[in-house]
Amino acid sequence: MTLQFGMFGAGFWARYQLAGWAETGLTQPVAICDPNRAKAEVLAERYAIPHVYTDPADLLAQGGLDFVDIVTPPETHAAMVLAAAGRGLTLICQKPMGMTIDECELMVDACRKAGVRMFVNENFRWQAPLRAVKERLDSGAIGTPFRALIEFRNSFPVFDNQPFLKTLEQFIITDVGSHTLDCARFMFGEADSLYATTARIHTDIRGEDVATIMMQMNGVTVICELSFATRREYDRFPETYVQIEGDKGFLEVAPDYWIRETTALGTLSSRHVPPHYDWVDARYEVAHASVVPCQTHLARAIAGEIEGETTGLDNLKTMRLVYGAYESAATNTLLGKDRLQPAGW
């Protein structure tokens, strides 16, 4: 069965989302919508999409869709999700889910009440080295973990391709932190406490470009370090690095996709290079390549073959960490479990 879908958005990430869907072999785009019709038509021609719209209501009224993929700016997500839910359509929303935690809860609740399945396109946890290190962690080779560092620090010129990021009041935690905090949950579970600090180093942007977030997650001290202002020789491309200390060893995701596992038996090294696709921007290699396994997983979930990892409800837990980090940084406060894991989880 080939799933037919409509896409909202024809911006920077839409081209890679469409390329990823094509690689899965499980879906077919039949409609695309963007206020800039010319941009939508370029993608429609490239991916043989028969219907082009500028009004979201027209796409939703088309019928015959198995799902919609929302790849629009974050401030539009809530309206798009509510509209799709009102039509009873399964939907995928780009991260960050919403602009506030209240907005995120509204979106998830609307889908629940409408009986609509909601997923979030959270691809970082599908990066080849991160899936591999999760497997090694679960194997128990390094014993019980007690401390971890998840690091996304570089001076990659992210504003060149996405200049709108300069205008965001909340930048690096919503943009990269939503990925990194999701990876922390993927590896270690839910947070019992959180403390965060932020800084702005670039002088020509509105939001923060540096953040440090420390959490207690099931007995593991997890630190997420985020920066678009760190200059290092090996940070040519935006990669995520990980260090995990266990009572029997040490796991590391190092530059250039290397994983090193050190135990009493010695150090084992293996390289987990992402698959190559001609459409990938080499500067975003590991992130773009992770789109394919992520979207394959989502397509299988929509088809009912599997449950799906990044549901709206699951991602709501990540968004509580995202907006909890902003609250912590603004108030210089340690947030407890009651703020991070509401009753009913």
Beta strands, then each sheet from edge to edge (+ up, - down):
strand 1: 3-8
strand 2: 27-33
strand 3: 51-53
strand 4: 67-70
strand 5: 91-94
strand 6: 118-121
strand 7: 145-153
strand 8: 193-199
strand 9: 210-217
strand 10: 220-227
strand 11: 241-246
strand 12: 249-254
strand 13: 258-263
strand 14: 266-271
sheet 1: 3+ 2+ 1+ 4+ 5+ 6+
sheet 2: 8+ 9- 10+ 7+ 11- 12+ 13- 14+
end
